[in-house]
Amino acid sequence: MDLPIVCTLTEEELRERRRTVLNSIGGTALNITSILDGYSYSFEAPSEVITQLSRLVDVERQCCRFLTFRIVVECGGQPIRLEITGLPEAKPIIADFFGS
């Protein structure tokens, strides 16, 4: 299913989202890796991070329906990863919104 690559937020809503959610999450990433059709963001593994990432995914999936989000938690206290992918033409948008 090909969804249009468009965020439904207004410019003002997007500025507020960046200020309250996107910048705080992006600023705590340990590592950002380019993956096929998106990026993988690594974070420290405390439970609060899972809660923050879950909130981020919940709000972003509502306005950016063209993106796929995966929260990956591996054994042994490995860093938690948030993978954000989409169609190839969505990759620059992912980089702009979440960092590259």
CNS distance restraints for C-alpha pairs under 8 A (distance, minus, plus):
assign (resid   2 and name CA) (resid  66 and name CA) 7.68 0.50 0.50
assign (resid   3 and name CA) (resid  65 and name CA) 7.14 0.50 0.50
assign (resid   3 and name CA) (resid  66 and name CA) 5.35 0.50 0.50
assign (resid   4 and name CA) (resid  66 and name CA) 6.50 0.50 0.50
assign (resid   5 and name CA) (resid  64 and name CA) 7.65 0.50 0.50
assign (resid   5 and name CA) (resid  66 and name CA) 5.73 0.50 0.50
assign (resid   5 and name CA) (resid  90 and name CA) 6.62 0.50 0.50
assign (resid   6 and name CA) (resid  64 and name CA) 6.55 0.50 0.50
assign (resid   6 and name CA) (resid  66 and name CA) 7.44 0.50 0.50
assign (resid   7 and name CA) (resid  63 and name CA) 5.37 0.50 0.50
assign (resid   7 and name CA) (resid  64 and name CA) 4.88 0.50 0.50
assign (resid   7 and name CA) (resid  65 and name CA) 7.77 0.50 0.50
assign (resid   8 and name CA) (resid  63 and name CA) 4.95 0.50 0.50
assign (resid   8 and name CA) (resid  64 and name CA) 6.79 0.50 0.50
assign (resid   9 and name CA) (resid  13 and name CA) 5.53 0.50 0.50
assign (resid   9 and name CA) (resid  14 and name CA) 5.73 0.50 0.50
assign (resid   9 and name CA) (resid  63 and name CA) 6.30 0.50 0.50
assign (resid  10 and name CA) (resid  14 and name CA) 6.07 0.50 0.50
assign (resid  11 and name CA) (resid  15 and name CA) 6.21 0.50 0.50
assign (resid  12 and name CA) (resid  16 and name CA) 6.30 0.50 0.50
assign (resid  13 and name CA) (resid  17 and name CA) 6.07 0.50 0.50
assign (resid  14 and name CA) (resid  18 and name CA) 6.08 0.50 0.50
assign (resid  15 and name CA) (resid  19 and name CA) 6.20 0.50 0.50
assign (resid  16 and name CA) (resid  20 and name CA) 6.06 0.50 0.50
assign (resid  17 and name CA) (resid  21 and name CA) 5.45 0.50 0.50
assign (resid  17 and name CA) (resid  22 and name CA) 6.29 0.50 0.50
assign (resid  18 and name CA) (resid  22 and name CA) 4.57 0.50 0.50
assign (resid  18 and name CA) (resid  23 and name CA) 5.48 0.50 0.50
assign (resid  18 and name CA) (resid  97 and name CA) 7.71 0.50 0.50
assign (resid  19 and name CA) (resid  23 and name CA) 5.97 0.50 0.50
assign (resid  19 and name CA) (resid  24 and name CA) 7.60 0.50 0.50
assign (resid  20 and name CA) (resid  24 and name CA) 6.83 0.50 0.50
assign (resid  21 and name CA) (resid  25 and name CA) 6.29 0.50 0.50
assign (resid  21 and name CA) (resid  56 and name CA) 6.91 0.50 0.50
assign (resid  22 and name CA) (resid  26 and name CA) 5.95 0.50 0.50
assign (resid  22 and name CA) (resid  56 and name CA) 7.77 0.50 0.50
assign (resid  22 and name CA) (resid  97 and name CA) 7.10 0.50 0.50
assign (resid  22 and name CA) (resid  98 and name CA) 6.28 0.50 0.50
assign (resid  23 and name CA) (resid  27 and name CA) 5.80 0.50 0.50
assign (resid  23 and name CA) (resid  98 and name CA) 7.69 0.50 0.50
assign (resid  24 and name CA) (resid  28 and name CA) 6.70 0.50 0.50
assign (resid  25 and name CA) (resid  29 and name CA) 6.83 0.50 0.50
assign (resid  25 and name CA) (resid  52 and name CA) 7.68 0.50 0.50
assign (resid  25 and name CA) (resid  53 and name CA) 7.71 0.50 0.50
assign (resid  26 and name CA) (resid  98 and name CA) 6.01 0.50 0.50
assign (resid  26 and name CA) (resid  99 and name CA) 6.55 0.50 0.50
assign (resid  28 and name CA) (resid  43 and name CA) 6.76 0.50 0.50
assign (resid  29 and name CA) (resid  41 and name CA) 6.04 0.50 0.50
assign (resid  29 and name CA) (resid  42 and name CA) 5.54 0.50 0.50
assign (resid  29 and name CA) (resid  43 and name CA) 5.04 0.50 0.50
assign (resid  29 and name CA) (resid  44 and name CA) 7.92 0.50 0.50
assign (resid  30 and name CA) (resid  41 and name CA) 7.43 0.50 0.50
assign (resid  30 and name CA) (resid  42 and name CA) 5.39 0.50 0.50
assign (resid  30 and name CA) (resid  43 and name CA) 5.34 0.50 0.50
assign (resid  30 and name CA) (resid  44 and name CA) 7.16 0.50 0.50
assign (resid  31 and name CA) (resid  41 and name CA) 5.87 0.50 0.50
assign (resid  31 and name CA) (resid  42 and name CA) 5.16 0.50 0.50
assign (resid  31 and name CA) (resid  43 and name CA) 7.38 0.50 0.50
assign (resid  32 and name CA) (resid  39 and name CA) 6.74 0.50 0.50
assign (resid  32 and name CA) (resid  40 and name CA) 5.71 0.50 0.50
assign (resid  32 and name CA) (resid  41 and name CA) 4.65 0.50 0.50
assign (resid  32 and name CA) (resid  42 and name CA) 6.45 0.50 0.50
assign (resid  32 and name CA) (resid  99 and name CA) 7.82 0.50 0.50
assign (resid  32 and name CA) (resid 100 and name CA) 6.20 0.50 0.50
assign (resid  33 and name CA) (resid  39 and name CA) 5.57 0.50 0.50
assign (resid  33 and name CA) (resid  40 and name CA) 5.09 0.50 0.50
assign (resid  33 and name CA) (resid  41 and name CA) 6.53 0.50 0.50
assign (resid  33 and name CA) (resid 100 and name CA) 7.49 0.50 0.50
assign (resid  34 and name CA) (resid  38 and name CA) 6.18 0.50 0.50
assign (resid  34 and name CA) (resid  39 and name CA) 4.52 0.50 0.50
assign (resid  34 and name CA) (resid  40 and name CA) 6.37 0.50 0.50
assign (resid  34 and name CA) (resid 100 and name CA) 7.38 0.50 0.50
assign (resid  35 and name CA) (resid  39 and name CA) 5.10 0.50 0.50
assign (resid  35 and name CA) (resid  40 and name CA) 6.50 0.50 0.50
assign (resid  36 and name CA) (resid  85 and name CA) 7.62 0.50 0.50
assign (resid  37 and name CA) (resid  85 and name CA) 5.25 0.50 0.50
assign (resid  37 and name CA) (resid  86 and name CA) 5.66 0.50 0.50
assign (resid  37 and name CA) (resid  87 and name CA) 6.08 0.50 0.50
assign (resid  37 and name CA) (resid  88 and name CA) 4.99 0.50 0.50
assign (resid  37 and name CA) (resid  90 and name CA) 7.48 0.50 0.50
assign (resid  37 and name CA) (resid  91 and name CA) 5.86 0.50 0.50
assign (resid  38 and name CA) (resid  83 and name CA) 7.38 0.50 0.50
assign (resid  38 and name CA) (resid  84 and name CA) 5.58 0.50 0.50
assign (resid  38 and name CA) (resid  85 and name CA) 4.15 0.50 0.50
assign (resid  38 and name CA) (resid  86 and name CA) 6.42 0.50 0.50
assign (resid  38 and name CA) (resid  88 and name CA) 7.71 0.50 0.50
assign (resid  38 and name CA) (resid  90 and name CA) 7.68 0.50 0.50
assign (resid  38 and name CA) (resid  91 and name CA) 5.13 0.50 0.50
assign (resid  38 and name CA) (resid  94 and name CA) 6.73 0.50 0.50
assign (resid  38 and name CA) (resid  95 and name CA) 7.98 0.50 0.50
assign (resid  39 and name CA) (resid  83 and name CA) 5.86 0.50 0.50
assign (resid  39 and name CA) (resid  84 and name CA) 5.60 0.50 0.50
assign (resid  39 and name CA) (resid  85 and name CA) 6.55 0.50 0.50
assign (resid  39 and name CA) (resid  91 and name CA) 7.80 0.50 0.50
assign (resid  39 and name CA) (resid  94 and name CA) 7.48 0.50 0.50
assign (resid  39 and name CA) (resid  95 and name CA) 7.62 0.50 0.50
assign (resid  39 and name CA) (resid 100 and name CA) 7.16 0.50 0.50
assign (resid  40 and name CA) (resid  81 and name CA) 6.32 0.50 0.50
assign (resid  40 and name CA) (resid  82 and name CA) 5.65 0.50 0.50
assign (resid  40 and name CA) (resid  83 and name CA) 4.30 0.50 0.50
assign (resid  40 and name CA) (resid  84 and name CA) 6.43 0.50 0.50
assign (resid  41 and name CA) (resid  81 and name CA) 5.37 0.50 0.50
assign (resid  41 and name CA) (resid  82 and name CA) 5.08 0.50 0.50
assign (resid  41 and name CA) (resid  83 and name CA) 6.28 0.50 0.50
assign (resid  42 and name CA) (resid  79 and name CA) 5.82 0.50 0.50
assign (resid  42 and name CA) (resid  80 and name CA) 5.58 0.50 0.50
assign (resid  42 and name CA) (resid  81 and name CA) 4.42 0.50 0.50
assign (resid  42 and name CA) (resid  82 and name CA) 6.51 0.50 0.50
assign (resid  43 and name CA) (resid  49 and name CA) 7.33 0.50 0.50
assign (resid  43 and name CA) (resid  79 and name CA) 5.31 0.50 0.50
assign (resid  43 and name CA) (resid  80 and name CA) 5.13 0.50 0.50
assign (resid  43 and name CA) (resid  81 and name CA) 6.21 0.50 0.50
assign (resid  44 and name CA) (resid  49 and name CA) 7.21 0.50 0.50
assign (resid  44 and name CA) (resid  78 and name CA) 7.84 0.50 0.50
assign (resid  44 and name CA) (resid  79 and name CA) 4.98 0.50 0.50
assign (resid  44 and name CA) (resid  80 and name CA) 6.20 0.50 0.50
assign (resid  45 and name CA) (resid  49 and name CA) 6.57 0.50 0.50
assign (resid  45 and name CA) (resid  50 and name CA) 7.71 0.50 0.50
assign (resid  45 and name CA) (resid  77 and name CA) 6.15 0.50 0.50
assign (resid  45 and name CA) (resid  78 and name CA) 6.72 0.50 0.50
assign (resid  45 and name CA) (resid  79 and name CA) 5.21 0.50 0.50
assign (resid  45 and name CA) (resid  80 and name CA) 5.47 0.50 0.50
assign (resid  46 and name CA) (resid  50 and name CA) 7.31 0.50 0.50
assign (resid  47 and name CA) (resid  51 and name CA) 6.56 0.50 0.50
assign (resid  48 and name CA) (resid  52 and name CA) 6.20 0.50 0.50
assign (resid  49 and name CA) (resid  53 and name CA) 6.03 0.50 0.50
assign (resid  50 and name CA) (resid  54 and name CA) 5.99 0.50 0.50
assign (resid  50 and name CA) (resid  80 and name CA) 7.76 0.50 0.50
assign (resid  51 and name CA) (resid  55 and name CA) 6.29 0.50 0.50
assign (resid  52 and name CA) (resid  56 and name CA) 6.20 0.50 0.50
assign (resid  53 and name CA) (resid  57 and name CA) 6.10 0.50 0.50
assign (resid  53 and name CA) (resid  71 and name CA) 7.55 0.50 0.50
assign (resid  53 and name CA) (resid  82 and name CA) 7.47 0.50 0.50
assign (resid  54 and name CA) (resid  58 and name CA) 6.10 0.50 0.50
assign (resid  54 and name CA) (resid  71 and name CA) 7.93 0.50 0.50
assign (resid  55 and name CA) (resid  59 and name CA) 6.33 0.50 0.50
assign (resid  56 and name CA) (resid  60 and name CA) 6.01 0.50 0.50
assign (resid  57 and name CA) (resid  61 and name CA) 5.82 0.50 0.50
assign (resid  57 and name CA) (resid  69 and name CA) 6.62 0.50 0.50
assign (resid  58 and name CA) (resid  62 and name CA) 6.83 0.50 0.50
assign (resid  59 and name CA) (resid  63 and name CA) 7.06 0.50 0.50
assign (resid  60 and name CA) (resid  64 and name CA) 5.69 0.50 0.50
assign (resid  60 and name CA) (resid  65 and name CA) 7.82 0.50 0.50
assign (resid  61 and name CA) (resid  65 and name CA) 5.32 0.50 0.50
assign (resid  61 and name CA) (resid  67 and name CA) 7.06 0.50 0.50
assign (resid  61 and name CA) (resid  68 and name CA) 7.91 0.50 0.50
assign (resid  61 and name CA) (resid  69 and name CA) 7.91 0.50 0.50
assign (resid  66 and name CA) (resid  86 and name CA) 6.27 0.50 0.50
assign (resid  66 and name CA) (resid  87 and name CA) 7.75 0.50 0.50
assign (resid  67 and name CA) (resid  84 and name CA) 6.64 0.50 0.50
assign (resid  67 and name CA) (resid  85 and name CA) 5.70 0.50 0.50
assign (resid  67 and name CA) (resid  86 and name CA) 4.80 0.50 0.50
assign (resid  67 and name CA) (resid  87 and name CA) 7.93 0.50 0.50
assign (resid  67 and name CA) (resid  90 and name CA) 7.86 0.50 0.50
assign (resid  68 and name CA) (resid  83 and name CA) 7.91 0.50 0.50
assign (resid  68 and name CA) (resid  84 and name CA) 5.65 0.50 0.50
assign (resid  68 and name CA) (resid  85 and name CA) 5.15 0.50 0.50
assign (resid  68 and name CA) (resid  86 and name CA) 5.93 0.50 0.50
assign (resid  69 and name CA) (resid  82 and name CA) 6.97 0.50 0.50
assign (resid  69 and name CA) (resid  83 and name CA) 5.70 0.50 0.50
assign (resid  69 and name CA) (resid  84 and name CA) 4.75 0.50 0.50
assign (resid  69 and name CA) (resid  85 and name CA) 6.67 0.50 0.50
assign (resid  70 and name CA) (resid  81 and name CA) 7.88 0.50 0.50
assign (resid  70 and name CA) (resid  82 and name CA) 5.65 0.50 0.50
assign (resid  70 and name CA) (resid  83 and name CA) 5.00 0.50 0.50
assign (resid  70 and name CA) (resid  84 and name CA) 6.60 0.50 0.50
assign (resid  71 and name CA) (resid  80 and name CA) 7.20 0.50 0.50
assign (resid  71 and name CA) (resid  81 and name CA) 5.75 0.50 0.50
assign (resid  71 and name CA) (resid  82 and name CA) 4.63 0.50 0.50
assign (resid  71 and name CA) (resid  83 and name CA) 6.44 0.50 0.50
assign (resid  72 and name CA) (resid  80 and name CA) 5.83 0.50 0.50
assign (resid  72 and name CA) (resid  81 and name CA) 4.99 0.50 0.50
assign (resid  72 and name CA) (resid  82 and name CA) 6.30 0.50 0.50
assign (resid  72 and name CA) (resid  83 and name CA) 7.67 0.50 0.50
assign (resid  73 and name CA) (resid  78 and name CA) 7.44 0.50 0.50
assign (resid  73 and name CA) (resid  79 and name CA) 7.45 0.50 0.50
assign (resid  73 and name CA) (resid  80 and name CA) 5.11 0.50 0.50
assign (resid  73 and name CA) (resid  81 and name CA) 6.74 0.50 0.50
assign (resid  74 and name CA) (resid  78 and name CA) 5.80 0.50 0.50
assign (resid  74 and name CA) (resid  79 and name CA) 7.59 0.50 0.50
assign (resid  74 and name CA) (resid  80 and name CA) 7.08 0.50 0.50
assign (resid  84 and name CA) (resid  94 and name CA) 7.25 0.50 0.50
assign (resid  85 and name CA) (resid  90 and name CA) 7.74 0.50 0.50
assign (resid  85 and name CA) (resid  91 and name CA) 7.19 0.50 0.50
assign (resid  85 and name CA) (resid  94 and name CA) 7.67 0.50 0.50
assign (resid  86 and name CA) (resid  90 and name CA) 5.60 0.50 0.50
assign (resid  86 and name CA) (resid  91 and name CA) 6.84 0.50 0.50
assign (resid  87 and name CA) (resid  91 and name CA) 7.22 0.50 0.50
assign (resid  89 and name CA) (resid  93 and name CA) 7.98 0.50 0.50
assign (resid  90 and name CA) (resid  94 and name CA) 6.31 0.50 0.50
assign (resid  91 and name CA) (resid  95 and name CA) 6.25 0.50 0.50
assign (resid  92 and name CA) (resid  96 and name CA) 6.15 0.50 0.50
assign (resid  93 and name CA) (resid  97 and name CA) 6.07 0.50 0.50
assign (resid  94 and name CA) (resid  98 and name CA) 5.71 0.50 0.50
assign (resid  94 and name CA) (resid  99 and name CA) 7.04 0.50 0.50
assign (resid  94 and name CA) (resid 100 and name CA) 7.96 0.50 0.50
assign (resid  95 and name CA) (resid  99 and name CA) 4.46 0.50 0.50
assign (resid  95 and name CA) (resid 100 and name CA) 4.75 0.50 0.50
assign (resid  96 and name CA) (resid 100 and name CA) 7.49 0.50 0.50
